[in-house]
Amino acid sequence: MIRKALFLKLIFAYLFTSLYAFSQSTDADKILGLWEVGSKKARIKIYKQDERYFGKIVWLKEPKYEDGTPKVDKNNPDEALRKVPLLGYVNLKGFKYIGDNKWEEGTIYDPENGSTYSCAMNLTDENTLDVRGFIGVQLFGRTDTWKRLVIKK
């Protein structure tokens, strides 16, 4: 009888742990998709890789310079990277879901000034993402509100 009770407790613990892990993973993936930045100058596709979240520039309002050449990362502090096209550039890196619709431990790169900042993201509702870039502590930073783009078929 004791063995049966222990077995049932182990099964219950396994099921509870599995369901909790599945729930966390599902919540974490709510951030996946296509987002438009606050200025409406760019769109970022957020994707998952190795249990971390990344974002890359997939659309620019003005993708080319006046001479017709594609915009590049001309402000990058690394001179060797200044000719890398902005379209396809991964500017969000390494975010980890910490629960409660929050992602932290990542960085955001701003191609307009060539700076990389620590970053935290908070999904305030299904289609609104607050992206906060900061130096050191979150208190010293700036938040940009992104909107999810829903692709109509």
VODODREN-973998 format. One record per residue (C-alpha): residue in one letter; z negated, x, y negated. Coordinates in pm, 1 decimal, padded with zeros to 6 digits. Example, Ala and Ser with C-alpha at 12.3 -4.5 7.8 and 13.67 -1.06 7.14 Angstrom:
<sites>
<site aa="a" pz="-00780.0" px="01230.0" py="00450.0"/>
<site aa="s" pz="-00714.0" px="01367.0" py="00106.0"/>
</sites>
This chain:
<sites>
<site aa="m" pz="00000.0" px="00000.0" py="00000.0"/>
<site aa="i" pz="-00083.7" px="00286.2" py="-00238.8"/>
<site aa="r" pz="00250.9" px="00451.3" py="-00166.4"/>
<site aa="k" pz="00435.6" px="00127.5" py="-00241.4"/>
<site aa="a" pz="00253.0" px="00085.9" py="-00573.8"/>
<site aa="l" pz="00323.7" px="00448.9" py="-00668.9"/>
<site aa="f" pz="00688.3" px="00405.8" py="-00572.5"/>
<site aa="l" pz="00718.8" px="00092.0" py="-00787.1"/>
<site aa="k" pz="00555.0" px="00270.3" py="-01083.2"/>
<site aa="l" pz="00798.3" px="00560.4" py="-01050.7"/>
<site aa="i" pz="01096.1" px="00323.6" py="-01035.1"/>
<site aa="f" pz="00970.2" px="00134.6" py="-01342.5"/>
<site aa="a" pz="00913.4" px="00460.7" py="-01535.5"/>
<site aa="y" pz="01263.7" px="00581.7" py="-01445.4"/>
<site aa="l" pz="01426.8" px="00254.2" py="-01552.7"/>
<site aa="f" pz="01230.2" px="00242.4" py="-01879.5"/>
<site aa="t" pz="01318.2" px="00604.0" py="-01961.9"/>
<site aa="s" pz="01685.6" px="00546.2" py="-01879.9"/>
<site aa="l" pz="01705.6" px="00232.4" py="-02091.9"/>
<site aa="y" pz="01531.9" px="00406.2" py="-02383.5"/>
<site aa="a" pz="01771.6" px="00702.5" py="-02363.8"/>
<site aa="f" pz="02071.4" px="00466.2" py="-02349.1"/>
<site aa="s" pz="01940.1" px="00273.8" py="-02650.8"/>
<site aa="q" pz="01892.7" px="00596.3" py="-02850.5"/>
<site aa="s" pz="02245.7" px="00711.8" py="-02763.2"/>
<site aa="t" pz="02394.6" px="00376.1" py="-02862.7"/>
<site aa="d" pz="02206.9" px="00376.4" py="-03193.9"/>
<site aa="a" pz="02311.2" px="00735.5" py="-03260.9"/>
<site aa="d" pz="02678.3" px="00650.9" py="-03213.3"/>
<site aa="k" pz="02669.2" px="00378.0" py="-03482.1"/>
<site aa="i" pz="02776.5" px="00646.9" py="-03729.5"/>
<site aa="l" pz="03106.8" px="00713.5" py="-03551.7"/>
<site aa="g" pz="03417.9" px="00603.9" py="-03736.0"/>
<site aa="l" pz="03615.0" px="00633.4" py="-04055.8"/>
<site aa="w" pz="03429.9" px="00653.5" py="-04389.1"/>
<site aa="e" pz="03545.1" px="00656.4" py="-04750.4"/>
<site aa="v" pz="03343.2" px="00876.7" py="-04987.1"/>
<site aa="g" pz="03192.8" px="00729.4" py="-05304.6"/>
<site aa="s" pz="03465.1" px="00866.1" py="-05533.8"/>
<site aa="k" pz="03733.0" px="00716.0" py="-05307.1"/>
<site aa="k" pz="03913.3" px="01053.5" py="-05318.0"/>
<site aa="a" pz="03874.5" px="01125.6" py="-04945.6"/>
<site aa="r" pz="03816.7" px="00968.8" py="-04607.1"/>
<site aa="i" pz="03609.3" px="01133.9" py="-04339.2"/>
<site aa="k" pz="03624.6" px="01069.7" py="-03966.4"/>
<site aa="i" pz="03283.1" px="01117.4" py="-03805.5"/>
<site aa="y" pz="03293.2" px="01213.1" py="-03438.5"/>
<site aa="k" pz="03057.1" px="01335.8" py="-03169.2"/>
<site aa="q" pz="03076.4" px="01671.7" py="-02995.2"/>
<site aa="d" pz="02811.7" px="01816.4" py="-02761.2"/>
<site aa="e" pz="02549.8" px="01558.9" py="-02867.7"/>
<site aa="r" pz="02591.5" px="01651.5" py="-03235.9"/>
<site aa="y" pz="02787.8" px="01471.4" py="-03508.4"/>
<site aa="f" pz="03064.2" px="01618.3" py="-03722.9"/>
<site aa="g" pz="03306.9" px="01490.0" py="-03983.4"/>
<site aa="k" pz="03652.2" px="01598.9" py="-04088.5"/>
<site aa="i" pz="03873.4" px="01511.7" py="-04381.0"/>
<site aa="v" pz="04154.2" px="01288.9" py="-04254.0"/>
<site aa="w" pz="04288.1" px="01145.5" py="-04580.8"/>
<site aa="l" pz="04301.8" px="01255.2" py="-04944.8"/>
<site aa="k" pz="04398.6" px="01037.4" py="-05239.3"/>
<site aa="e" pz="04591.4" px="01337.0" py="-05373.1"/>
<site aa="p" pz="04680.2" px="01549.8" py="-05068.7"/>
<site aa="k" pz="04925.0" px="01775.8" py="-05255.0"/>
<site aa="y" pz="04934.9" px="01985.0" py="-05567.9"/>
<site aa="e" pz="05187.3" px="01906.0" py="-05843.3"/>
<site aa="d" pz="05432.9" px="02153.1" py="-05686.7"/>
<site aa="g" pz="05428.6" px="01952.3" py="-05359.9"/>
<site aa="t" pz="05230.0" px="02201.0" py="-05151.1"/>
<site aa="p" pz="04930.7" px="02074.0" py="-04949.2"/>
<site aa="k" pz="04587.7" px="02111.7" py="-05107.8"/>
<site aa="v" pz="04389.2" px="02401.4" py="-04966.4"/>
<site aa="d" pz="04028.1" px="02515.6" py="-04974.5"/>
<site aa="k" pz="04086.8" px="02725.6" py="-05288.0"/>
<site aa="n" pz="03716.3" px="02734.5" py="-05387.2"/>
<site aa="n" pz="03588.0" px="02871.5" py="-05056.4"/>
<site aa="p" pz="03360.8" px="03173.0" py="-05113.4"/>
<site aa="d" pz="03533.5" px="03343.1" py="-04817.5"/>
<site aa="e" pz="03865.1" px="03461.3" py="-04957.2"/>
<site aa="a" pz="04021.0" px="03456.4" py="-04608.5"/>
<site aa="l" pz="03965.9" px="03077.3" py="-04591.3"/>
<site aa="r" pz="04113.4" px="02985.1" py="-04926.9"/>
<site aa="k" pz="04451.6" px="02896.5" py="-04777.0"/>
<site aa="v" pz="04312.1" px="02659.2" py="-04514.0"/>
<site aa="p" pz="04446.0" px="02303.9" py="-04570.8"/>
<site aa="l" pz="04185.9" px="02045.3" py="-04672.8"/>
<site aa="l" pz="04337.8" px="01779.0" py="-04446.7"/>
<site aa="g" pz="04171.8" px="01827.1" py="-04109.9"/>
<site aa="y" pz="03892.3" px="02041.4" py="-04255.9"/>
<site aa="v" pz="03554.6" px="01987.5" py="-04085.0"/>
<site aa="n" pz="03312.4" px="01944.3" py="-04373.9"/>
<site aa="l" pz="03019.0" px="01780.8" py="-04190.9"/>
<site aa="k" pz="02861.7" px="01992.6" py="-03919.1"/>
<site aa="g" pz="02587.7" px="01976.8" py="-03660.0"/>
<site aa="f" pz="02401.6" px="01652.6" py="-03727.0"/>
<site aa="k" pz="02136.1" px="01534.9" py="-03484.7"/>
<site aa="y" pz="02021.5" px="01174.6" py="-03452.7"/>
<site aa="i" pz="01645.4" px="01155.4" py="-03516.4"/>
<site aa="g" pz="01606.2" px="00778.4" py="-03481.0"/>
<site aa="d" pz="01573.2" px="00489.0" py="-03724.0"/>
<site aa="n" pz="01942.2" px="00518.4" py="-03832.5"/>
<site aa="k" pz="01892.1" px="00875.9" py="-03960.8"/>
<site aa="w" pz="02085.5" px="01194.4" py="-03886.2"/>
<site aa="e" pz="01953.1" px="01536.3" py="-03995.3"/>
<site aa="e" pz="01979.3" px="01911.2" py="-03934.1"/>
<site aa="g" pz="02340.8" px="01916.5" py="-04050.3"/>
<site aa="t" pz="02538.1" px="02063.6" py="-04336.4"/>
<site aa="i" pz="02800.3" px="01932.0" py="-04574.6"/>
<site aa="y" pz="03066.9" px="02144.0" py="-04740.5"/>
<site aa="d" pz="03195.7" px="02043.7" py="-05084.4"/>
<site aa="p" pz="03550.1" px="02178.7" py="-05128.2"/>
<site aa="e" pz="03542.1" px="02093.9" py="-05500.3"/>
<site aa="n" pz="03290.9" px="02372.9" py="-05565.0"/>
<site aa="g" pz="03303.8" px="02577.5" py="-05242.8"/>
<site aa="s" pz="02935.2" px="02520.4" py="-05162.3"/>
<site aa="t" pz="02763.9" px="02426.7" py="-04837.4"/>
<site aa="y" pz="02445.0" px="02222.2" py="-04853.3"/>
<site aa="s" pz="02182.6" px="02104.0" py="-04608.2"/>
<site aa="c" pz="02244.3" px="01737.2" py="-04546.2"/>
<site aa="a" pz="02083.5" px="01420.1" py="-04412.8"/>
<site aa="m" pz="02251.5" px="01086.1" py="-04353.9"/>
<site aa="n" pz="02104.3" px="00737.7" py="-04341.9"/>
<site aa="l" pz="02290.4" px="00428.7" py="-04223.3"/>
<site aa="t" pz="02157.6" px="00159.6" py="-04456.7"/>
<site aa="d" pz="02365.2" px="-00114.3" py="-04294.3"/>
<site aa="e" pz="02654.1" px="-00129.4" py="-04048.8"/>
<site aa="n" pz="02908.6" px="-00028.7" py="-04314.1"/>
<site aa="t" pz="02707.4" px="00180.1" py="-04563.3"/>
<site aa="l" pz="02610.9" px="00544.5" py="-04516.4"/>
<site aa="d" pz="02396.7" px="00737.7" py="-04763.3"/>
<site aa="v" pz="02487.3" px="01106.7" py="-04744.7"/>
<site aa="r" pz="02238.2" px="01337.3" py="-04916.4"/>
<site aa="g" pz="02325.9" px="01700.5" py="-04979.2"/>
<site aa="f" pz="02041.2" px="01925.4" py="-05088.8"/>
<site aa="i" pz="01915.1" px="02279.6" py="-05128.5"/>
<site aa="g" pz="01583.2" px="02352.6" py="-04957.5"/>
<site aa="v" pz="01416.2" px="02011.3" py="-04959.3"/>
<site aa="q" pz="01572.4" px="01667.0" py="-04984.3"/>
<site aa="l" pz="01394.3" px="01603.6" py="-05313.1"/>
<site aa="f" pz="01638.6" px="01844.8" py="-05481.5"/>
<site aa="g" pz="01972.8" px="01692.1" py="-05398.8"/>
<site aa="r" pz="02232.1" px="01426.3" py="-05458.9"/>
<site aa="t" pz="02317.4" px="01116.8" py="-05257.1"/>
<site aa="d" pz="02669.3" px="00980.9" py="-05220.2"/>
<site aa="t" pz="02720.9" px="00636.2" py="-05069.3"/>
<site aa="w" pz="03007.5" px="00610.5" py="-04822.7"/>
<site aa="k" pz="03168.3" px="00289.8" py="-04699.1"/>
<site aa="r" pz="03302.2" px="00233.5" py="-04349.4"/>
<site aa="l" pz="03672.1" px="00157.0" py="-04327.9"/>
<site aa="v" pz="03767.8" px="-00098.9" py="-04071.1"/>
<site aa="i" pz="04117.1" px="-00049.8" py="-03935.5"/>
<site aa="k" pz="04298.9" px="-00381.3" py="-03901.1"/>
<site aa="k" pz="04546.2" px="-00411.7" py="-03619.0"/>
</sites>
